[in-house]
Amino acid sequence: MSMPGGFTTVRLVTEEVKKICLKVKPEIEKMIPVNCKDYIPVFYKTQVVAGTNYLVKVDVCQEDKEEDKCVHAMIFQALPCDGGDLSVTGVQFPKLLTDPLVPF
């Protein structure tokens, strides 16, 4: 259980969160200095505000490196009554798969 206004615990990505991540993929790719060989959402947390904040760990394997790199992306989804639009409000890169998801 999460604290009111706080983030939930880390969860495995659901189909709904995968769809959200795919919709904002071009925006995330513009914010990081590498080509995404893969783009695999792995874990996420949510925070209910006047909409929903999604903090998602996305595995973006790089072609030139053996080590997996991840992006931590903060994605905001407006309420349905406000259009339900998605926007990327920030990214942290590079991150490792083992790095914890910490709100930023």
Secondary structure in CASP SS format (residue, H / E / C, confidence):
PFRMAT SS
TARGET T0000
AUTHOR 0000-0000-0000
METHOD secondary structure of the structure
MODEL  1
M C 1.00
S C 1.00
M C 1.00
P C 1.00
G C 1.00
G C 1.00
F C 1.00
T C 1.00
T C 1.00
V C 1.00
R E 1.00
L E 1.00
V C 1.00
T C 1.00
E H 1.00
E H 1.00
V H 1.00
K H 1.00
K H 1.00
I H 1.00
C H 1.00
L H 1.00
K H 1.00
V C 1.00
K H 1.00
P H 1.00
E H 1.00
I H 1.00
E H 1.00
K H 1.00
M H 1.00
I C 1.00
P C 1.00
V C 1.00
N C 1.00
C C 1.00
K C 1.00
D C 1.00
Y C 1.00
I E 1.00
P E 1.00
V E 1.00
F E 1.00
Y E 1.00
K E 1.00
T E 1.00
Q E 1.00
V E 1.00
V C 1.00
A C 1.00
G E 1.00
T E 1.00
N E 1.00
Y E 1.00
L E 1.00
V E 1.00
K E 1.00
V E 1.00
D E 1.00
V C 1.00
C C 1.00
Q C 1.00
E C 1.00
D C 1.00
K C 1.00
E C 1.00
E C 1.00
D C 1.00
K C 1.00
C E 1.00
V E 1.00
H E 1.00
A E 1.00
M E 1.00
I E 1.00
F E 1.00
Q E 1.00
A E 1.00
L C 1.00
P H 1.00
C H 1.00
D H 1.00
G C 1.00
G C 1.00
D C 1.00
L E 1.00
S E 1.00
V E 1.00
T E 1.00
G E 1.00
V E 1.00
Q E 1.00
F E 1.00
P E 1.00
K E 1.00
L C 1.00
L C 1.00
T C 1.00
D C 1.00
P C 1.00
L C 1.00
V C 1.00
P C 1.00
F C 1.00
END
